Amino acid sequence: MILEVSNLRKEVSSGNNQLVILDNVTFNLNEGQSLAITGPSGSGKSTLLGLLAGLDEASSGQIRLDGEALHELDEEQRAVLRKDKVGFVFQSFELLPSLTALENVMLPSELKAEDNPEQRAKYFLNRVGLTQREQHYPNQLSGGEQQRVAIARAFACSAKILFADEPTGNLDPKNGEMVSNLLFEVNSETDNALVIVTHDHDLADRCDKKIELKLGKIVE
C-alpha cells in the first residue's frame, strides 16, 4: 500500500469560527494505481492533495505514505520524505525563474544525487515536446509550456508517487491529450502511483479509482 488515509480532517480558523475544509476522508491506494480526486471548486481537493504530499498538516486523522506516518513527522522530516518519494505538479507551476527549463527539470534529481540527471531531464522534456525549449527561462515560455516543464520535472525525479493538481488545466486540447497520455504511460511503465486533482471528466475516467469530494466529504 503506497497511500493509506484514515479519518482525515482539516480545520482552519475563520474569525471566531472553525471552518471545516475536510471531514472524515478515508481511502487507500496501491503501488502502480492511479486515483482521480474530483469535485466542485471549494470542495477541498487541493487541500487534500497538499496534505497527502506532506505540504501541510491535518487537524486530525492519519496519512501513511509508503509506510511512513506523515502525522508523526515534523516539517523537516516531511521535507526529506517529499524529496525521496514524492513528485508534485503544482497548478501554479513553481518553476525557478533563474533556471532554464532543462535546469528546472534536472534540479530534483540533482538534489537526490541521482545518476545522469541531465540525460533524464532531456528525455522527459522530449516526451512533453519541449526539446527545442531546453535553454529557455520560464518567462520565455507560455503557460502551457511551463506546465509541461513542471510535468517533466515531476517525472524526472523518480518519485514513488506523483501528485498532480489540474495537470491539463492550462493546456489546449492537443497538449492536454498529450500530457494525459504521458501521465498514464509513465504510470504503466513503473510501479509509481498517480494521484490527480482534476475537473476533466475524461482524465478522471482513465484512472483506476475515483473519489468525489463535496463540502469536504467523500461522496459515496
HELIX and SHEET records of a PDB file:
HELIX    1   1 LYS A   45  LEU A   52  1                                   8    
HELIX    2   2 LEU A   70  GLU A   72  5                                   3    
HELIX    3   3 GLU A   75  LYS A   85  1                                  11    
HELIX    4   4 ALA A  101  LEU A  111  1                                  11    
HELIX    5   5 PRO A  117  ARG A  127  1                                  11    
HELIX    6   6 THR A  131  ARG A  133  5                                   3    
HELIX    7   7 PRO A  138  GLN A  140  5                                   3    
HELIX    8   8 GLY A  143  ALA A  156  1                                  14    
HELIX    9   9 PRO A  173  GLU A  189  1                                  17    
HELIX   10  10 HIS A  201  ASP A  205  1                                   5    
SHEET    1   A 4 ASN A  17  LEU A  29  0                                        
SHEET    2   A 4 LEU A   3  SER A  14 -1                                        
SHEET    3   A 4 SER A  60  LEU A  65 -1                                        
SHEET    4   A 4 GLU A  68  ALA A  69 -1                                        
SHEET    1   B 6 VAL A  86  VAL A  89  0                                        
SHEET    2   B 6 ILE A 161  ASP A 165  1                                        
SHEET    3   B 6 ALA A 193  VAL A 197  1                                        
SHEET    4   B 6 SER A  34  THR A  38  1                                        
SHEET    5   B 6 LYS A 209  LYS A 214  1                                        
SHEET    6   B 6 LYS A 217  VAL A 219 -1                                        
END                                                                             
